[in-house]
Every structure is written in C-alpha cells, then in structure tokens.
Amino acid sequence: MNYNIEDFQLDQDAFNELSGQASKVSKQDLNNQLMLIQEEVAEIAQGLRNDDLKEVLDGAIDTLFTTLGLIQKLRNKGVDVDKAMFLVAKNNLTKFTPREDVAIETVQYYEEQGVDVTMEYSDKYALFVIKDNNSKVRKPIDYKRVELDECIPEGVSLD
C-alpha cells in the first residue's frame, strides 16, 4: 500500500466537505472541533491505561484526522496554515543548538531551575539535544519563539 499523510489529508478534507463541516468556521465550530480532538486524545489515554495498542493506534489516527479537520477550518477561515506549518517546523528545529557553549549554559540554567536535563550530541545533524527526564526536548537559552501574526490576514479573528 502506498498511502501517505498527503492522501490522508485529502480524504479528511473530502470527509469534512461532504459532511458540511469544512465551511463551519465560527468560534463555536472551532470549539466543537476541539471537543472532537479531546475525545480522541482521551481514547489514546484509555488505550494506554488498558494496554490496548489497537485503541491507542485508533485514537492516534482519529486525533490526527480531527486535528486536520481543525486545520481545514482555519484554512477556510483565511489563515495561511501552510506558512504557519513551515514557520513552526523551522522554529522547532531551533530547539537544537549547534553550539556546545549554548548547550552547556542551557543545561546549567535548567539545573538551577531544579530540572534534571541531559545533553546529547547528534552526529547525524551536528546539533546538541537537551532533554529532561521525560525525554521532553528543552529549549536552549537563546531560543526565540515563532511569530505567526503574518499567517493571519488583517480582520480575521475567532468571531
């Protein structure tokens, strides 16, 4: 089978268009979509509690499906979702630093905050990775948050 995320998104888009949900972009409609996402995340949690891999898989795929539905609604509202995805993906990669001095200072910063972190070096990407005990990637001290204002046209809001 040669089915990928782009095919999945096309099928999701068709589902929402056929069901009449794609054009529903009010704040209430976005809240309704969020509730669907939360239901699917709860399914993942239940599957993990019950050691049910099938339930976890189903919840993960349904979470992606419903999240793409929210993305579709934002796109139909006029938000430049593609640009936002690009900016966020690029910004997320800046959570890894090529500079050892920054990595060391970042480790010291987190340790001063009482957060245990480890520093690893990725030979493949030539970057330092700082993670906490839960394997959450921690931002380096010189990290700058992404700005998405340019992805939202003038006059577009939740209302």
C-alpha positions as CSV (number, residue, x, y, z in Angstrom):
1,M,0.0,0.0,0.0
2,N,1.3,3.4,-1.0
3,Y,-0.8,5.7,1.2
4,N,0.7,8.7,2.9
5,I,-0.1,11.8,5.0
6,E,-1.0,13.8,2.0
7,D,-3.5,11.2,0.9
8,F,-4.9,11.1,4.4
9,Q,-5.3,14.8,4.4
10,L,-7.1,14.7,1.1
11,D,-9.5,12.1,2.4
12,Q,-10.1,14.1,5.6
13,D,-10.8,17.2,3.6
14,A,-13.3,15.3,1.5
15,F,-15.0,13.9,4.6
16,N,-15.5,17.4,6.1
17,E,-16.6,18.9,2.8
18,L,-19.2,16.0,2.3
19,S,-20.4,16.3,5.9
20,G,-20.8,20.1,5.6
21,Q,-18.3,20.8,8.3
22,A,-15.4,22.3,6.3
23,S,-17.2,25.7,5.9
24,K,-18.2,25.9,9.6
25,V,-15.5,28.3,11.0
26,S,-17.2,30.2,13.8
27,K,-15.6,30.2,17.2
28,Q,-18.2,27.7,18.3
29,D,-17.4,25.5,15.3
30,L,-13.7,25.6,16.3
31,N,-14.7,24.7,19.9
32,N,-16.7,21.8,18.6
33,Q,-13.8,20.5,16.6
34,L,-11.6,20.9,19.7
35,M,-14.0,18.7,21.7
36,L,-13.7,16.0,19.0
37,I,-9.9,16.2,19.3
38,Q,-10.1,15.9,23.0
39,E,-12.4,12.8,22.7
40,E,-9.8,11.1,20.5
41,V,-6.9,12.0,22.9
42,A,-9.0,10.5,25.7
43,E,-9.2,7.3,23.6
44,I,-5.4,7.2,23.4
45,A,-5.2,7.6,27.2
46,Q,-7.7,4.9,27.8
47,G,-5.9,2.6,25.4
48,L,-2.6,3.2,27.3
49,R,-4.3,2.5,30.7
50,N,-5.7,-0.7,29.3
51,D,-2.6,-1.8,27.5
52,D,-4.6,-1.8,24.3
53,L,-2.4,-1.0,21.4
54,K,-5.2,-1.2,18.9
55,E,-7.1,1.5,20.9
56,V,-4.0,3.7,21.1
57,L,-3.5,3.4,17.3
58,D,-7.1,4.1,16.6
59,G,-7.1,7.2,18.9
60,A,-3.9,8.5,17.4
61,I,-5.2,8.2,13.8
62,D,-8.5,9.7,14.8
63,T,-6.7,12.5,16.7
64,L,-4.8,13.3,13.5
65,F,-8.0,13.2,11.5
66,T,-9.8,15.6,13.7
67,T,-6.8,17.9,14.1
68,L,-6.6,18.1,10.3
69,G,-10.3,19.0,10.4
70,L,-9.4,21.9,12.6
71,I,-6.6,22.9,10.3
72,Q,-9.0,22.7,7.3
73,K,-11.4,25.0,9.2
74,L,-8.6,27.5,9.9
75,R,-7.6,27.4,6.3
76,N,-11.2,28.0,5.2
77,K,-11.3,30.9,7.6
78,G,-8.4,32.5,5.7
79,V,-5.5,31.6,7.9
80,D,-2.3,30.8,6.0
81,V,-1.9,27.4,7.6
82,D,0.8,26.2,5.2
83,K,3.0,29.1,6.0
84,A,2.3,28.6,9.8
85,M,3.3,24.9,9.5
86,F,6.5,25.9,7.7
87,L,7.4,28.6,10.3
88,V,6.6,26.3,13.3
89,A,8.5,23.3,11.8
90,K,11.6,25.5,11.2
91,N,11.3,27.1,14.6
92,N,11.0,23.7,16.3
93,L,14.4,22.8,14.8
94,T,16.0,25.8,16.5
95,K,15.3,23.9,19.8
96,F,18.5,22.1,19.0
97,T,21.7,24.1,19.0
98,P,24.9,23.6,17.0
99,R,26.8,25.5,19.8
100,E,28.3,23.5,22.6
101,D,28.7,26.6,24.8
102,V,24.9,27.3,24.5
103,A,24.1,23.7,25.2
104,I,26.2,23.8,28.4
105,E,24.7,27.1,29.5
106,T,21.2,25.7,28.9
107,V,21.9,22.6,31.0
108,Q,23.2,24.9,33.8
109,Y,20.1,27.1,33.5
110,Y,17.7,24.2,33.8
111,E,19.6,22.6,36.7
112,E,19.4,26.0,38.5
113,Q,15.6,25.7,38.0
114,G,15.6,22.3,39.6
115,V,15.0,20.5,36.3
116,D,17.2,17.4,35.6
117,V,18.3,17.5,31.9
118,T,20.8,15.7,29.8
119,M,22.8,16.9,26.8
120,E,23.4,14.7,23.8
121,Y,25.2,15.4,20.6
122,S,23.7,14.2,17.3
123,D,26.5,13.4,14.8
124,K,23.9,13.0,12.1
125,Y,22.6,16.6,12.4
126,A,25.6,18.1,14.2
127,L,23.3,19.5,16.9
128,F,23.1,19.3,20.7
129,V,19.9,18.0,22.2
130,I,18.8,18.9,25.7
131,K,16.1,16.7,27.2
132,D,14.5,16.3,30.6
133,N,13.8,13.0,32.5
134,N,10.6,12.6,30.5
135,S,12.5,12.9,27.2
136,K,10.9,16.3,26.5
137,V,13.2,18.4,24.4
138,R,14.1,21.6,26.3
139,K,14.6,24.9,24.6
140,P,18.2,26.3,24.5
141,I,18.7,29.6,26.3
142,D,18.9,31.5,23.1
143,Y,15.6,30.1,21.7
144,K,13.3,32.6,20.1
145,R,9.6,31.9,19.8
146,V,8.0,31.8,16.4
147,E,5.7,34.7,15.4
148,L,2.6,33.7,13.4
149,D,0.9,37.1,13.1
150,E,1.8,37.2,9.4
151,C,-0.2,34.0,8.8
152,I,-3.5,35.6,9.9
153,P,-4.9,38.2,7.5
154,E,-6.0,41.6,8.7
155,G,-9.5,41.4,10.0
156,V,-9.6,37.6,10.5
157,S,-10.5,36.6,14.1
158,L,-12.2,34.0,16.1
159,D,-15.6,35.8,15.8
